[in-house]
Amino acid sequence: MSTTSPAADGPTRRRLFEAAAGLAAAPAIAQAAAPAPTVRKSGAVDVVLNVNGQDHPLTLDPRTTLLDALREHLHLTGSKKGCDQGQCGACTVHVDGERVLSCLTLAVAVQGAKVTTIEGLAGPNGAVHPMQQAFIDNDGFQCGYCTPGQIMSAVACVKEGHAGSDGEIAEYMSGNLCRCAAYPKIVAAIKQARGKMERG
């Protein structure tokens, strides 16, 4: 019969469960700084979404996606519902400067963050963003349905430093599908906008 203690043999079941519980709690602790939504008796929640620099108080079903909140509640229809499964990229927006698929993001999860949609990309005086102008100049769209998501991803592509070559751009943009296959023109648009964005 072995006299070796469980601690000497390695982790016990209790320690494994405690570690797993700690890992599961970590995201909740990290998000504790964000304001918690107010839950109504109906099950709906009161949230405030900051979209394109403005706060919007909303009462939503907690299962409402950011895409549906933007389109159905704020009437910002630039972000498109393509597949509604995170596969086409037509719904791409920025949350705190990073691109996200709004069809897979719950609206309540972005309370306290800054959401930017295609409608908020232009300058304060209404001047189009360099990426928007580059898409126009290079005819980087045909039907235009995917274009808002393409442009939002393209801006992130440059800002995150992934626009060094045609191959790198194509790889980064691969999550945004264009049924019209305007991909070469999209790459050209990103290369044109890259210089203007990097300069300022």
C-alpha positions as CSV (number, residue, x, y, z in Angstrom):
1,M,0.0,0.0,0.0
2,S,1.4,3.4,-0.9
3,T,1.8,6.0,1.8
4,T,2.3,8.8,-0.8
5,S,0.0,11.7,-0.1
6,P,-2.4,13.0,-2.9
7,A,-0.4,16.2,-3.0
8,A,2.7,14.4,-3.9
9,D,1.0,12.5,-6.7
10,G,-0.1,15.7,-8.4
11,P,-3.4,17.6,-8.7
12,T,-6.4,16.2,-6.9
13,R,-9.9,16.3,-8.4
14,R,-10.8,19.0,-5.8
15,R,-7.8,21.2,-7.0
16,L,-8.7,20.7,-10.6
17,F,-12.3,21.8,-9.9
18,E,-11.1,24.8,-7.9
19,A,-8.8,25.8,-10.8
20,A,-11.5,25.4,-13.4
21,A,-13.9,27.6,-11.3
22,G,-11.2,30.2,-11.0
23,L,-10.7,30.3,-14.8
24,A,-14.5,30.5,-15.4
25,A,-14.7,33.5,-13.0
26,A,-11.8,35.4,-14.6
27,P,-13.8,37.0,-17.5
28,A,-16.5,38.1,-15.1
29,I,-13.9,39.7,-12.9
30,A,-12.2,41.4,-15.9
31,Q,-15.6,42.8,-17.0
32,A,-16.6,44.0,-13.6
33,A,-15.7,47.6,-14.5
34,A,-18.4,47.8,-17.2
35,P,-21.8,49.0,-15.9
36,A,-24.3,46.2,-15.4
37,P,-27.5,46.5,-17.4
38,T,-30.7,47.0,-15.4
39,V,-33.1,44.0,-15.6
40,R,-36.8,44.7,-15.8
41,K,-39.5,42.4,-14.5
42,S,-40.4,41.5,-18.1
43,G,-36.9,40.1,-18.6
44,A,-35.8,43.0,-20.8
45,V,-32.7,45.0,-19.8
46,D,-32.0,48.7,-19.9
47,V,-28.6,49.5,-21.5
48,V,-26.8,52.5,-22.8
49,L,-24.9,52.0,-26.0
50,N,-22.3,54.5,-27.1
51,V,-22.5,54.4,-30.9
52,N,-20.6,56.9,-33.1
53,G,-19.9,59.1,-30.2
54,Q,-23.5,59.3,-28.9
55,D,-25.1,57.5,-25.9
56,H,-28.4,55.7,-26.8
57,P,-30.5,54.4,-23.9
58,L,-32.3,51.3,-25.0
59,T,-34.5,48.6,-23.5
60,L,-33.7,45.3,-25.1
61,D,-34.2,41.6,-24.8
62,P,-30.9,40.4,-23.3
63,R,-30.5,38.1,-26.4
64,T,-30.5,41.0,-28.8
65,T,-27.4,41.1,-31.0
66,L,-25.5,44.3,-31.5
67,L,-26.4,44.0,-35.2
68,D,-30.1,43.9,-34.4
69,A,-29.8,46.8,-31.9
70,L,-28.1,48.9,-34.5
71,R,-30.5,48.1,-37.3
72,E,-33.8,47.7,-35.6
73,H,-33.5,50.0,-32.6
74,L,-31.1,52.7,-33.7
75,H,-32.0,52.5,-37.5
76,L,-28.4,52.5,-38.5
77,T,-28.7,50.1,-41.4
78,G,-25.2,50.4,-42.9
79,S,-24.1,47.2,-41.1
80,K,-25.7,44.4,-43.1
81,K,-27.2,41.1,-42.1
82,G,-25.7,38.7,-44.6
83,C,-25.4,35.2,-43.1
84,D,-26.2,36.1,-39.4
85,Q,-23.7,33.4,-38.5
86,G,-20.4,35.2,-38.5
87,Q,-19.2,33.8,-41.8
88,C,-19.6,36.7,-44.3
89,G,-18.3,39.8,-42.5
90,A,-21.1,42.1,-43.8
91,C,-22.0,43.1,-40.2
92,T,-18.4,44.2,-39.2
93,V,-18.2,47.2,-36.8
94,H,-15.5,48.5,-34.5
95,V,-15.8,48.1,-30.7
96,D,-13.2,50.2,-28.9
97,G,-11.3,50.4,-32.2
98,E,-11.2,46.6,-32.8
99,R,-13.3,45.0,-35.5
100,V,-16.1,42.6,-34.4
101,L,-18.9,40.7,-36.0
102,S,-21.9,42.4,-34.7
103,C,-24.2,39.5,-35.5
104,L,-22.3,37.4,-33.0
105,T,-22.0,40.1,-30.3
106,L,-24.7,40.6,-27.7
107,A,-25.7,44.3,-27.4
108,V,-25.5,44.1,-23.6
109,A,-21.9,43.0,-23.8
110,V,-20.7,46.3,-25.3
111,Q,-22.3,48.6,-22.8
112,G,-19.5,50.9,-21.7
113,A,-17.6,50.4,-24.9
114,K,-17.4,52.8,-27.9
115,V,-19.1,51.3,-31.0
116,T,-18.3,52.7,-34.5
117,T,-20.3,51.8,-37.5
118,I,-19.9,52.8,-41.2
119,E,-22.2,55.8,-40.5
120,G,-19.7,57.1,-38.0
121,L,-16.5,56.7,-40.1
122,A,-16.7,60.0,-41.9
123,G,-15.1,63.1,-40.4
124,P,-17.0,65.6,-38.2
125,N,-17.4,67.9,-41.2
126,G,-18.9,65.1,-43.3
127,A,-15.7,64.4,-45.3
128,V,-15.5,60.8,-46.3
129,H,-12.8,58.6,-44.6
130,P,-9.8,57.9,-46.8
131,M,-10.8,54.3,-47.0
132,Q,-14.3,55.2,-48.3
133,Q,-12.8,57.5,-50.9
134,A,-10.3,54.7,-52.0
135,F,-13.2,52.3,-52.4
136,I,-14.9,54.8,-54.7
137,D,-11.7,55.6,-56.6
138,N,-10.9,52.0,-57.2
139,D,-14.4,50.8,-57.8
140,G,-14.0,48.4,-54.9
141,F,-17.6,47.2,-54.9
142,Q,-20.3,46.2,-57.3
143,C,-23.7,45.5,-55.7
144,G,-22.4,47.3,-52.5
145,Y,-24.1,45.0,-50.0
146,C,-20.8,43.8,-48.4
147,T,-19.1,47.2,-48.8
148,P,-19.7,48.7,-45.3
149,G,-18.3,45.5,-43.6
150,Q,-15.4,45.5,-46.1
151,I,-14.5,49.1,-45.4
152,M,-14.7,48.6,-41.6
153,S,-12.4,45.6,-41.9
154,A,-10.1,47.5,-44.3
155,V,-9.7,50.3,-41.8
156,A,-8.7,47.8,-39.1
157,C,-6.4,46.1,-41.5
158,V,-4.3,49.3,-41.9
159,K,-4.5,50.3,-38.3
160,E,-3.4,46.9,-37.1
161,G,-0.4,46.9,-39.5
162,H,-1.6,44.1,-41.8
163,A,-1.5,46.0,-45.1
164,G,2.2,45.5,-45.9
165,S,1.6,43.4,-49.1
166,D,-1.2,42.2,-51.4
167,G,-1.0,38.7,-49.8
168,E,-1.1,40.1,-46.3
169,I,-4.1,42.2,-47.1
170,A,-5.9,39.3,-48.8
171,E,-5.2,37.1,-45.7
172,Y,-6.5,39.7,-43.2
173,M,-9.6,40.5,-45.3
174,S,-10.5,36.8,-45.9
175,G,-13.3,36.9,-43.4
176,N,-15.2,39.4,-45.5
177,L,-16.9,37.8,-48.5
178,C,-17.8,39.6,-51.7
179,R,-20.3,37.7,-53.8
180,C,-19.4,40.0,-56.7
181,A,-15.7,39.0,-56.4
182,A,-14.3,42.6,-56.4
183,Y,-11.3,41.4,-54.3
184,P,-8.5,42.8,-56.5
185,K,-10.1,46.2,-56.4
186,I,-10.6,46.0,-52.7
187,V,-6.9,45.2,-52.2
188,A,-6.0,48.2,-54.5
189,A,-8.3,50.5,-52.4
190,I,-6.6,49.4,-49.2
191,K,-3.2,50.1,-50.6
192,Q,-4.3,53.6,-51.7
193,A,-5.9,54.5,-48.4
194,R,-2.9,53.0,-46.4
195,G,-0.6,56.0,-47.2
196,K,-3.2,58.6,-46.3
197,M,-4.1,56.9,-43.1
198,E,-0.5,56.4,-42.0
199,R,0.2,60.1,-42.7
200,G,-2.5,61.2,-40.6
